[in-house]
Amino acid sequence: MLLRTELAKLCKNNLMQDNQVECCKCGFRWAVNAEKRGRKDLLCISCRVKPATTIQYGKLRCNPHQGKLDHNLNPIDEQGLLLLPGERICTHRDCINPAHVVGD
């Protein structure tokens, strides 16, 4: 993960013409307001997003898997084996909350 000062150094030369800026992390270009052109930490929406660690659906709290998924969107480990096999009571295939897994 880049520090703010490192991002500023990377972004120093990324200002484009006609209010176009370039993301310091991935290089995506987009138009911004003129007053935002001077910012040194411009990141696109995709690079600013942080993965969710907990998602609440009513009373259920799901923990989405941050690793690899198989072709059916079930979480798998590094060896390709199913992680917490079984049906989820929350109906979210990528949920790794052990309380949501029923059976094997």
C-alpha positions in Angstrom: 0.0 0.0 0.0 1.3 3.4 -1.0 1.8 6.2 1.6 0.2 9.6 0.9 3.6 11.1 0.2 4.5 8.4 -2.3 1.2 8.9 -4.0 1.9 12.7 -4.2 5.2 12.0 -5.9 3.6 9.6 -8.4 0.8 12.0 -9.2 3.0 15.1 -9.6 3.2 14.8 -13.4 -0.2 13.2 -14.0 -2.3 16.4 -14.7 -3.7 16.5 -18.3 -5.2 19.2 -20.5 -8.8 20.3 -20.4 -9.4 19.3 -16.7 -8.3 15.7 -17.3 -6.5 13.9 -14.5 -4.9 10.4 -14.4 -5.3 8.0 -11.4 -2.0 7.7 -9.6 -2.5 4.0 -9.0 -3.9 2.5 -12.2 -3.6 5.3 -14.9 -7.3 5.7 -15.6 -8.1 9.2 -17.0 -11.2 11.2 -16.3 -12.5 14.8 -16.3 -12.7 16.7 -13.0 -13.6 20.2 -11.9 -10.9 22.8 -12.4 -10.4 23.4 -8.6 -9.6 19.7 -8.1 -6.8 19.6 -10.6 -4.2 20.7 -8.1 -4.8 17.8 -5.7 -1.9 15.4 -5.4 -3.7 12.3 -4.3 -6.3 11.8 -7.1 -7.4 8.2 -7.3 -10.2 6.8 -9.4 -13.3 5.3 -7.9 -12.0 1.7 -8.3 -8.8 2.5 -6.6 -10.5 4.2 -3.6 -12.8 1.3 -2.9 -11.9 -0.8 0.1 -13.2 -4.4 0.4 -16.1 -4.9 2.8 -15.3 -7.0 5.9 -18.8 -7.2 7.2 -22.1 -6.7 5.4 -25.4 -6.5 7.4 -28.6 -7.8 5.9 -31.3 -7.2 8.5 -30.2 -9.2 11.5 -27.7 -11.3 9.7 -24.0 -10.2 9.5 -22.2 -11.8 6.6 -18.4 -11.9 6.2 -17.6 -12.0 2.4 -14.6 -14.1 1.4 -11.6 -11.9 0.3 -9.7 -14.7 -1.5 -10.3 -16.9 -4.5 -13.7 -18.2 -5.6 -14.5 -21.3 -7.7 -16.7 -21.3 -10.8 -19.9 -21.4 -8.6 -18.7 -18.4 -6.6 -18.0 -20.6 -3.5 -14.9 -19.6 -1.4 -11.8 -21.8 -1.9 -8.4 -21.9 -0.2 -5.0 -21.8 -1.8 -5.2 -25.5 -2.7 -8.5 -25.1 -4.5 -10.6 -26.9 -1.8 -13.9 -25.5 -0.6 -13.7 -23.3 2.4 -16.5 -24.0 4.9 -18.5 -26.3 2.5 -22.3 -26.4 3.0 -25.4 -24.3 2.5 -25.5 -20.8 3.8 -28.6 -19.7 5.7 -28.0 -16.1 4.4 -28.0 -17.4 0.8 -24.7 -15.6 0.0 -22.3 -18.1 -1.5 -19.2 -16.1 -0.6 -20.1 -15.7 3.1 -17.5 -17.3 5.4 -19.3 -16.6 8.7 -19.3 -20.1 10.4 -22.7 -19.4 12.0 -24.3 -19.2 8.5 -23.0 -22.6 7.3 -25.4 -25.5 7.6 -24.3 -29.1 6.9 -21.5 -30.2 4.6 
